[in-house]
Amino acid sequence: MTRIDLTTRELHGLIAPVLPHTSTDPTMPPLNCISLEVSSDVLYAAASDRYTLAASRHALEEPTASLKLLIDRGDAAAMLKLFTFSKDEDPQLVLIVDQFPIAVGRNATIDGLGLRIDGEDGTRLILHDRTVPGEKWPLHDWRARIGKAVHRPQQPATPALILTPTFMPRWAKAAGRGERLMAFIGPEATDPILVTVEQHFIGLWLPCHHLDSDHEGGLLTDNPWKAELPAA
């Protein structure tokens, strides 16, 4: 059994930023999940739909045994609705990762890994691990993927990036009032954008790939704005 104590606000700060990055495609169940992981004294949440990849972190007061489990995006959203906080109230929560009964038939249960959240008022919710035995989560190497972007050389950026506007709102979920969202662009047009919010959130945003695009500065050649606007 592993116990983690945190406030409701801290739970929201961990889950809400990555929830928009989960996939809604029913044919890709593993990507419909958030990966919760503990490594030493940090609790991580990570999610991806392959177009964007996001991770958030919460520093624990003391080192905890390593663990990893997947929680369904719907279960995660329900959890945030059940456990709420306000400007004046931020209830304490206890998170327990352990074996819990899972119904497998009308009168049958088996024990499986799960996450139990206990509130101060007695509210309790159990989320079951969605990990498929013998299979790795498709983005199990998210640390290496993001780490590659974090450690890449700081070189002049490509002249332009082709982005999908519908992905923009999901990044806003990671930044609270007064926090800075920063975007780091790689040297090539196909390099993912590295996105950070202070020290608690990091992610990757893959640009669109267009084989017929000129990434050497000619993207504005046929754009009418170039002809209609003055150079100085």
C-alpha positions as a printed Julia matrix, in Angstrom:
232×3 Matrix{Float64}:
   0.0     0.0     0.0
   1.19    3.52   -0.85
  -0.24    6.62    0.8
   0.0    10.15   -0.61
  -1.36   13.21    1.19
  -2.22   16.35   -0.75
  -4.87   19.04   -0.92
  -7.76   19.14   -3.36
  -6.2    22.13   -5.09
  -2.97   20.18   -5.53
  -4.87   17.22   -7.0
  -6.54   19.5    -9.52
  -3.18   21.1   -10.29
  -1.79   17.68  -11.12
  -4.66   16.23  -13.18
  -6.44   19.17  -14.86
  -3.45   20.32  -16.97
  -2.92   16.91  -18.61
  -6.56   15.82  -18.97
  -7.11   17.75  -22.26
  -4.19   15.85  -23.81
  -5.81   12.42  -23.45
  -7.28   10.82  -26.56
 -11.04   10.53  -27.05
 -10.66    7.88  -29.75
 -12.48    4.74  -28.48
 -10.24    2.55  -30.64
  -7.18    3.59  -28.64
  -8.07    2.75  -25.0
  -4.52    3.11  -23.59
  -4.37    6.73  -24.81
  -7.75    7.43  -23.19
  -5.87    7.29  -19.88
  -3.66    9.39  -17.65
  -0.52    7.76  -16.32
   0.06    8.4   -12.61
   3.61    7.69  -11.52
   5.71    8.13   -8.4
   9.46    8.36   -8.69
  11.29    9.01   -5.42
   9.75   12.19   -4.01
   7.74   13.35   -7.04
   4.22   12.42   -8.18
   3.75   12.76  -11.95
   0.73   12.73  -14.25
   1.24   12.26  -18.0
  -1.11   12.02  -20.98
  -0.95   12.07  -24.77
  -3.11   11.64  -27.86
   0.08   11.41  -30.0
  -0.37   14.98  -31.25
   0.5    16.56  -27.92
   2.2    15.11  -24.86
   1.89   16.67  -21.42
   3.19   15.98  -17.93
   2.68   17.67  -14.58
   4.51   17.15  -11.29
   3.83   17.49   -7.57
   6.73   17.32   -5.12
   6.05   15.01   -2.18
   7.16   15.76    1.35
   9.17   12.55    1.53
  10.33    9.77   -0.84
   7.7     7.16   -1.68
   7.96    3.73   -3.28
   7.85    3.87   -7.07
   4.52    3.04   -8.68
   2.66    3.45  -11.94
  -0.99    3.05  -12.92
  -3.35    4.26  -15.64
  -6.64    5.96  -14.82
  -9.39    6.45  -17.4
  -9.95   10.04  -18.57
 -13.65    9.78  -17.69
 -12.81    8.56  -14.19
 -10.3    11.38  -13.78
 -12.85   13.98  -14.84
 -15.41   12.53  -12.42
 -12.82   12.67   -9.65
 -12.23   16.39  -10.21
 -15.99   17.06  -10.13
 -16.43   15.09   -6.92
 -13.53   16.64   -5.02
 -13.66   20.42   -5.31
 -12.02   23.41   -3.68
 -12.71   27.11   -3.46
 -10.93   30.33   -2.6
 -11.67   29.77    1.08
 -11.7    25.98    1.34
  -9.08   23.5     0.19
  -9.91   20.13    1.77
  -7.15   17.66    2.53
  -7.17   14.38    0.61
  -5.58   10.99    1.17
  -4.65    8.95   -1.88
  -4.14    5.21   -1.38
  -2.69    2.98   -4.09
  -3.42   -0.64   -3.24
  -5.3    -3.78   -4.3
  -9.08   -3.27   -4.35
 -11.98   -5.58   -5.3
 -13.13   -5.41   -8.92
 -16.49   -6.83   -9.95
 -16.09   -9.47  -12.68
 -19.54  -10.99  -12.53
 -22.86  -10.83  -10.8
 -21.49  -12.1    -7.5
 -17.77  -12.37   -8.19
 -14.84  -10.05   -7.58
 -11.1   -10.12   -7.99
  -8.45   -7.89   -6.45
  -6.71   -5.43   -8.75
  -4.5    -2.37   -8.46
  -6.39    0.84   -7.93
  -6.38    4.36   -6.53
  -8.64    5.3    -3.62
  -9.25    8.94   -2.8
 -10.57    9.78    0.67
 -11.92   13.24    1.49
 -12.17   14.95    4.86
 -15.97   14.67    4.79
 -15.93   10.9     4.31
 -16.33   11.01    0.52
 -14.51    8.08   -1.08
 -13.8     7.18   -4.7
 -11.92    4.19   -6.12
 -10.41    4.31   -9.6
  -9.16    1.05  -11.06
  -5.9     0.66  -12.94
  -6.47    0.4   -16.71
  -3.07   -1.11  -17.46
  -3.34   -4.16  -19.73
  -1.19   -7.0   -18.31
   1.88   -7.59  -20.46
   1.46   -4.36  -22.44
   3.28   -1.07  -22.05
   1.48    2.25  -22.18
   2.23    3.66  -25.68
   3.91    6.72  -24.16
   5.75    4.86  -21.39
   8.94    6.62  -22.54
   7.51   10.13  -22.14
  10.47   11.2   -20.0
  12.9    10.39  -22.8
  10.73   12.1   -25.42
  10.4    15.32  -23.48
  13.98   15.09  -22.19
  15.28   15.07  -25.76
  13.59   18.43  -26.35
  14.7    19.83  -23.0
  18.36   19.06  -23.71
  18.48   19.91  -27.43
  20.84   22.73  -28.45
  19.4    26.22  -28.32
  19.7    27.1   -32.0
  17.94   29.7   -34.18
  14.36   28.58  -34.77
  12.86   27.66  -38.09
  11.23   30.62  -39.91
   7.72   29.24  -39.45
   5.75   26.41  -37.89
   2.49   24.92  -39.13
   0.23   24.34  -36.11
  -3.28   23.03  -35.54
  -5.31   25.82  -33.85
  -7.75   23.38  -32.23
  -4.97   22.23  -29.9
  -4.31   25.7   -28.49
  -6.99   25.73  -25.73
  -5.61   22.58  -24.1
  -2.37   24.37  -23.22
  -4.25   27.14  -21.42
  -5.46   24.57  -18.86
  -1.91   24.25  -17.55
  -1.44   27.88  -16.54
  -3.01   29.52  -13.53
  -3.45   33.25  -12.98
  -0.11   35.04  -13.15
   1.81   31.98  -14.35
   3.98   32.08  -17.49
   3.52   29.66  -20.37
   6.72   29.43  -22.39
   7.25   27.8   -25.8
  10.67   26.68  -27.03
  10.99   26.07  -30.77
  13.51   23.62  -32.2
  15.9    24.26  -35.1
  13.83   22.28  -37.61
  10.26   22.84  -38.75
   9.33   19.27  -37.8
  10.78   19.51  -34.27
   8.16   19.46  -31.5
   7.55   22.66  -29.58
   8.56   22.33  -25.93
   5.96   23.97  -23.67
   6.48   24.73  -19.98
   4.49   26.43  -17.23
   6.71   27.48  -14.35
   8.16   24.31  -12.75
   5.02   22.16  -12.53
   4.14   21.46  -16.18
   5.94   20.42  -19.35
   4.81   19.09  -22.7
   5.42   18.62  -26.42
   3.35   19.91  -29.33
   3.97   18.27  -32.68
   3.68   20.62  -35.68
   1.84   19.56  -38.81
   3.95   17.9   -41.48
   3.41   19.13  -45.02
   5.75   17.67  -47.61
   5.03   20.48  -50.06
   5.79   23.25  -47.57
   8.84   25.45  -48.07
  10.47   25.84  -44.67
  13.34   27.98  -45.91
  11.48   31.27  -45.74
   9.14   31.0   -48.72
   5.91   30.37  -46.82
   4.77   33.99  -47.34
   5.65   34.16  -51.03
   2.09   33.67  -52.29
   0.33   35.13  -49.27
  -1.74   38.23  -50.2
  -0.83   39.93  -46.92
   2.74   40.29  -48.16
   1.58   42.29  -51.18
  -0.99   44.37  -49.28
   1.09   45.42  -46.27
   4.05   47.83  -46.36
   7.55   46.55  -45.59
   8.23   49.45  -43.22
